[in-house]
Every structure is written in structure tokens, then in C-alpha cells.
Amino acid sequence: MDRETFWDIVERARRAAGRETVTAEGADAVARHLVAELSVLSPAAIVSFEQAYDDVTFEGWRWDLWAAAYLMRGGCSDDGFDYFRGWLVAQGRAVWERAVADPDSLADAGVDPDDDAAECEAVLSAAGDAYAVATGAGADAFWEALDAADRAAPAPADPAGEDFDFDDDEQMHARLPRLAAIHRPRE
């Protein structure tokens, strides 16, 4: 599946959700509609969507974006960063592309710093859930189909860019000044 088709499906799910997506509930609504959009596709197309999802989210496998997630969520584990990128996909292509190019642009996303909304685990399982609906098969069948599909090289072990101390206020304010001002204001 090409990138245009991938983002077209995501944008249809966003429109169907019909609500603000920055909240956890809004992002989960996008995930539910994503399952509905995908479940009418062929099993091969659903697997192809998952491959496109992996390719897109590999682009976000970056230290600077992880730092943004760390600020916005008040900390961020490996799994938490996956859920954050799921949330970021639910925000749509324009927000995704701005955030990958400049993670500090997420200061414009409208996330309430007192709300732990910047995550959406349900987006990660949308293709698998849709595969189950479309085929009646269990989760194992989806993973077997995904494993059987031709895959490009896996994501690198380490995120791209320069690793730095996310707990260092000076570095966070220097690297992500707008986000840090919102989510970790100086005293």
C-alpha cells in the first residue's frame, strides 16, 4: 500500500470519528473507525496497511520525537512511545509530518498539559482487529500473514538522531522550547 492510500484511509477514519482527536477518547474513536474502514478491505490489503503503518511510524522512531512524547506525557517508556506514535497517526497526516520534521510543532496540537491524552494503543491493533473481522480468524492468523508478507528491513534498534537526557530541563528547553514551556514550565 502506498503512503497516499494509507493516509487516505486514516483521514476517512478521522472524518468518520467526527470529533476532536487530541483527547484519548477522540483518538480511540479514530481507531474504531479505522477498524471499520479496514475490515471491508481484502486480508492482503489489511496486511499491506499494517506494513505501511510500520513504515510511517518508523519515520517517527527518533530521539527528538520521543523527547516530545516524554514532555507531553510526563514520561514515556518504550511502549508508551509506541502508543504516542499511534496517537500521532490518529491526528492525521499534516500533524504527523510537521511533528516528524519539527517535534516542537506539537506545541500547537492543543493537548492539555494536565491530561494524559497523547496516547492511543488502539491504533496499533487496528489492522489486526480489522483482519479478525474480515476473516473470522484470530490474532495469530494476522501475525502469520504479516510475517509471510515481503517486508523491507526492520526498524533500526536505536532511534534516529542524537540521544540526550530527557530529564535535563536545560536540554529540553533548548531542544523543544515551545513544548517545554507548556509541559515543563520553568519555575
Secondary structure, DSSP 8 states (H G I E B T S, - for coil): --HHHHHHHHHHHHHHHTS--SSHHHHHHHHHHHHHHHHTS-HHHHHHHHHHHHHHHHHT-BHHHHHHHHHHHTS--HHHHHHHHHHHHHT-HHHHHHHHH-GGGGGGS---TTS--S--HHHHTHHHHHHHHHH---HHHHHHHHHHS-------SS-BS----TT-HHHHHHHSHHHHHHHS---
